[in-house]
Structures are given as structure tokens and as C-alpha cells.
Amino acid sequence: VARKGACRRGGMEAAELRVGFVGAGRMASGLARGLLGAGKVPASSILASAPSDKNLDAWRESGCRTTHCNLEVLQESTLVFLATKPHVLPGVLQEIRPAVGPHHIVVSLAAGVTLQTLQRLLPAGTKVLRLMPNLPCVVQAGAMVFARGSGAGDREAALLKSLLSSCGLCEEVPESYINIHTGLSGSGVAYVYLFAEALAEGAVKMGMPGGLASRIAAQTLLGAAKMMLETGEHPAKLRGDVCTPGGTTIHALHQLEKGALRATVMNAVEAATNRACDVAED
């Protein structure tokens, strides 16, 4: 009880914020690396739990504290990220429920677990938010969206957004957008890898070495994405800027249109979104 009180006295200032992770896998460690890299939270203020040492060694090397006890994370932390597999989460919530107090902010990363479910399994009035990251969070270039439960206010939303801006783009959205984000960005990373692979293979076909082609394809995607973000222009406008009359690009785009690239990608986002909805209902 004394330790919980200490958490409460700690307040919400980033310098004093104590951050816990229940689950220490790839996404959790990526978020932690972002917080550490940006100097948002000192390593000594981060505590991660996992059932075995398999994932915890890397956390210790970063200077974070670790435990095998989920309850200890609640006792020692104010902001708690729930980063377990979705099917494990209900059991974890049942375990930690007695330790969750009004001073806690609980953020779930579990795909398909709704705010309604989280609020039902946690004490009434718990400040709970639902976060959906994507894999590039591990290199601090993620795209994340979050939605807040009824107990979470502007203060909690602003804190989460401020902290996670160190891991990439972070936007607050209605919960109904979270499954769309999964189809667009969570799964979308794989569509981009497929496209990058095809770009590079096209260059290999024309005689360029594979390693060089892959590096140039990756930099091409990075540069195009950066221009979209920094100019704020619609992608159609930027695409038009590359096309000169009768030039190489318009000839290439004609082939992409014949292959129905846009319709196929739209169908992919729709299929992944629908699957995310199905998983949420299972």
C-alpha cells in the first residue's frame, strides 16, 4: 500500500513519471527504446514484466528494471502499458485488477480488445486508453493511433501523445478508426515491403545488383514518404509533379494502372480491416 501511495505522490511530470510494461516483447521494447532515446523517461523509471527471462535481458542491458511479477509493475508504476498477446490479456486483467487504482493510467496495445472490454475487466472509472502501434515503432518511425475510454481525460491523452511522439506519428482517433489503422498501417507495412521488393527486383531484371537495388528502393520510399509529410501535399499532386509529358514516369504509371495497383491496394486495406473486425468479435 505504501508503494502505491508513493506512485500517487509521484505526480504526472515526465521527469517523475514511472512507466511499466506488462509484457516485454518486440512492440513494448520498441516503445521503451523510443522513450529512452528521446530522454522522455530515465531507464531507472521503467519496469517491465514477462513470465520468463527470454525477452527481459535486453531491457536490463538498457538499464530498465525487470520482474516476473505483473502486480509489481502496477505497484511501482503510474503509466502502465499492457503489451501481452490479446488472448492472454483477460487473464492478466483479472490478475492485476485488485492493484489498479485511480492514480494509474492503463494503456492497452492488444489488438481486437475493445475499450468496452477493458473497462468491464478493470475497476470502474479506471483511466484506460487503447493504443494501436505498428512495427516501425521499434526504429522510432512508427504510426500510432489511440482512443480513450470514458475514465481518461484530456490530461491523460496529452501525456500519452507527448510521450509517444518520440516513437513516430501519434494521433488520437475515435475507437472505430483503430481497425482501419490496422488495415492501413499495421498490416500496411507489409504491403510496402512487398512493393519495395518488387521495385528492387525490377532493377535487378534490368542489370543492377540486388543489394544496391534494395537500398535505393528503401531510400526512394523514405524520401517519398518524407515529402508527403513535410509538404502536406496530396499524393496525387506530388505524383503529378514527377510526371513530365511523354517521359519515363508516365509510361511506367500506365503499366501500374493496367495492373490495377490502386484498386488492389484499396482491396488489401479493406481485407485487413475486415479481418481486424472479425478478430475483435471472436
C-alpha positions in Angstrom: 0.0 0.0 0.0 2.9 2.3 0.9 4.3 1.8 -2.6 1.1 2.7 -4.3 1.0 5.9 -2.3 4.5 6.7 -3.5 3.3 6.3 -7.0 0.4 8.7 -6.4 2.7 11.3 -4.9 5.0 11.0 -8.0 2.6 13.1 -10.0 2.5 13.2 -13.8 5.6 15.2 -14.6 7.7 13.3 -17.2 10.8 13.6 -15.1 9.0 11.7 -12.2 6.8 9.5 -14.3 7.2 5.8 -13.6 6.3 3.7 -16.6 5.5 -0.1 -16.5 5.2 -2.7 -19.2 3.2 -5.9 -18.6 4.6 -7.9 -21.5 8.1 -7.3 -22.8 8.0 -8.3 -26.5 9.1 -6.5 -29.6 6.5 -3.7 -29.6 6.9 -3.0 -25.9 10.7 -2.8 -26.2 10.3 -0.6 -29.3 8.2 1.9 -27.4 10.6 1.8 -24.4 13.5 2.5 -26.7 11.7 5.5 -28.1 11.0 6.9 -24.7 14.7 6.3 -23.6 16.1 7.6 -26.9 14.2 10.9 -26.6 15.1 11.3 -23.0 11.4 11.2 -22.0 11.8 8.8 -19.2 15.0 7.6 -17.5 15.7 3.8 -17.7 15.5 3.6 -13.9 11.9 4.7 -14.1 10.9 1.8 -16.5 9.8 -1.6 -15.1 8.9 -4.5 -17.4 7.4 -7.9 -16.6 7.4 -11.1 -18.5 6.9 -14.8 -17.5 10.5 -15.8 -18.4 13.9 -14.1 -18.9 13.8 -14.6 -22.7 12.8 -11.0 -23.5 14.0 -9.3 -20.3 17.7 -9.5 -20.9 17.6 -6.7 -23.5 15.6 -4.5 -21.1 18.3 -5.0 -18.4 21.0 -4.1 -20.8 19.2 -0.8 -21.4 19.2 -0.1 -17.7 15.5 -0.8 -17.2 14.3 -2.8 -14.2 12.6 -6.2 -14.8 10.3 -8.6 -12.9 8.4 -11.8 -13.4 5.5 -10.3 -11.3 2.8 -8.3 -13.1 1.4 -7.0 -9.8 4.8 -5.4 -9.1 4.5 -3.4 -12.3 1.2 -1.9 -11.0 2.6 -1.2 -7.6 5.7 0.5 -9.0 4.2 2.4 -12.0 1.8 5.2 -12.8 1.6 4.7 -16.5 1.1 1.0 -17.4 1.3 -0.4 -21.0 -0.5 -3.8 -21.4 1.6 -5.4 -24.1 0.6 -9.1 -23.9 -0.9 -11.2 -26.6 -4.7 -10.5 -27.0 -5.8 -14.0 -25.9 -3.7 -13.7 -22.7 -5.0 -10.2 -21.7 -8.3 -11.1 -20.0 -6.4 -13.4 -17.5 -3.8 -10.7 -16.9 -6.5 -8.1 -16.3 -8.1 -10.4 -13.8 -4.7 -10.8 -12.0 -3.9 -7.1 -11.9 -7.4 -5.7 -11.2 -7.0 -5.6 -7.4 -3.9 -3.4 -7.8 -5.3 -0.9 -10.2 -6.1 2.4 -8.6 -7.3 5.9 -9.5 -3.7 7.1 -10.0 -3.0 4.6 -12.8 -3.2 5.3 -16.5 -3.6 1.9 -18.3 -2.8 1.7 -22.0 -3.6 -1.5 -23.9 -1.7 -2.5 -27.0 -3.7 -5.7 -27.5 -5.3 -5.9 -31.0 -9.0 -6.6 -31.1 -9.6 -5.9 -27.3 -12.1 -3.1 -27.2 -12.3 -0.2 -24.7 -15.7 -1.6 -23.6 -14.0 -5.0 -22.7 -11.1 -3.3 -21.0 -13.4 -1.1 -18.9 -15.5 -4.1 -17.9 -12.5 -6.1 -16.7 -10.9 -3.2 -14.8 -12.2 -1.3 -11.8 -15.0 1.3 -12.6 -13.6 4.7 -13.6 -10.1 3.4 -14.5 -8.2 5.8 -16.8 -7.8 3.4 -19.7 -6.7 4.1 -23.3 -6.3 1.8 -26.3 -3.2 2.2 -28.5 -2.5 0.6 -31.8 1.2 0.9 -32.9 2.9 -0.6 -35.9 6.3 -2.3 -36.3 8.4 0.7 -37.3 7.9 2.0 -33.7 10.9 -0.2 -33.0 13.1 2.2 -35.1 11.2 5.3 -33.8 9.4 5.8 -37.1 6.0 4.3 -36.1 2.5 5.3 -37.0 0.3 5.1 -33.9 -3.4 5.9 -33.1 -5.1 5.8 -29.7 -8.6 6.2 -28.3 -9.5 7.0 -24.8 -12.0 5.3 -22.5 -14.7 7.1 -20.5 -12.4 7.5 -17.5 -9.5 9.1 -19.4 -9.5 12.8 -19.9 -7.5 15.4 -21.9 -4.6 15.3 -19.5 -4.1 11.5 -20.0 -4.5 11.9 -23.8 -2.0 14.8 -23.9 0.5 12.8 -21.8 0.4 9.8 -24.0 0.7 11.8 -27.2 3.6 13.8 -25.8 5.5 10.6 -24.7 4.8 8.6 -27.9 5.7 11.4 -30.3 9.3 10.1 -29.6 8.3 6.8 -31.4 6.8 8.3 -34.5 3.5 9.8 -35.6 0.8 9.6 -32.8 -2.8 10.7 -33.4 -5.9 10.5 -31.2 -8.9 9.0 -33.1 -12.3 7.6 -32.4 -12.1 3.9 -31.5 -13.9 2.9 -34.7 -10.8 4.0 -36.7 -8.5 1.6 -34.8 -9.3 -1.4 -37.0 -8.9 0.8 -40.1 -5.5 1.8 -38.8 -4.6 -1.9 -38.6 -5.5 -2.4 -42.2 -3.8 0.8 -43.4 -0.7 0.9 -41.2 -0.3 -2.2 -39.0 -0.6 -4.5 -42.0 0.3 -1.8 -44.5 4.0 -2.1 -43.5 4.0 -5.5 -45.2 2.4 -4.1 -48.4 5.2 -1.5 -48.6 7.8 -4.3 -48.1 6.2 -6.2 -51.0 6.3 -3.1 -53.2 9.9 -2.4 -52.2 10.8 -6.0 -53.1 9.1 -5.6 -56.5 10.8 -2.3 -57.2 14.2 -3.8 -56.4 13.6 -6.9 -58.5 12.6 -4.7 -61.4 16.1 -3.1 -61.2 17.8 -6.5 -60.8 16.0 -7.6 -64.0 17.5 -4.6 -65.8 21.0 -5.4 -64.5 21.5 -3.7 -61.1 23.0 -5.8 -58.2 20.3 -6.8 -55.7 21.9 -5.2 -52.6 22.2 -1.8 -54.3 18.7 -2.1 -55.7 17.2 -2.8 -52.3 19.0 0.2 -50.7 17.9 2.5 -53.4 14.3 1.2 -53.2 14.2 1.8 -49.5 15.6 5.3 -49.8 13.1 6.0 -52.6 10.2 5.1 -50.3 11.7 7.0 -47.4 12.1 10.1 -49.4 8.7 10.0 -51.0 7.1 9.5 -47.5 9.1 12.4 -46.1 7.9 14.7 -48.9 4.3 13.7 -48.2 4.6 14.5 -44.5 6.7 17.7 -44.8 4.8 19.3 -47.8 1.3 18.3 -46.7 0.5 17.9 -50.4 -2.0 15.3 -51.6 0.0 12.3 -53.1 -1.7 12.8 -56.4 -0.2 16.3 -56.7 3.3 15.0 -55.8 2.9 12.2 -58.3 1.9 14.7 -61.0 5.0 16.7 -60.2 7.2 13.8 -61.2 5.5 13.2 -64.5 6.8 15.1 -67.5 4.9 14.9 -70.8 5.9 11.8 -72.7 8.6 11.0 -70.1 9.6 7.8 -68.3 7.3 8.1 -65.3 4.0 8.4 -67.2 4.9 5.3 -69.2 5.6 3.4 -66.0 2.4 4.6 -64.3 0.4 3.4 -67.3 1.7 -0.1 -66.6 0.8 0.2 -62.9 -2.7 1.3 -63.9 -3.1 -1.7 -66.3 -2.2 -3.9 -63.3 -4.9 -2.2 -61.2 -2.4 -1.3 -58.5 -4.6 1.3 -56.8 -7.7 -1.0 -56.7 -5.6 -3.9 -55.5 -4.1 -1.9 -52.6 -7.5 -0.5 -51.6 -8.9 -4.1 -51.6 -5.9 -5.1 -49.4 -6.7 -2.4 -46.8 -10.3 -3.4 -46.8 -9.5 -7.1 -46.4 -7.1 -6.4 -43.4 -9.6 -4.0 -41.8 -12.4 -6.6 -42.1 -10.2 -9.3 -40.6 -9.3 -7.0 -37.7 -13.0 -6.5 -37.1 -13.5 -10.3 -37.2 -10.7 -10.8 -34.7 -12.3 -8.3 -32.3 -15.6 -10.2 -32.4 -14.1 -13.6 -31.8 
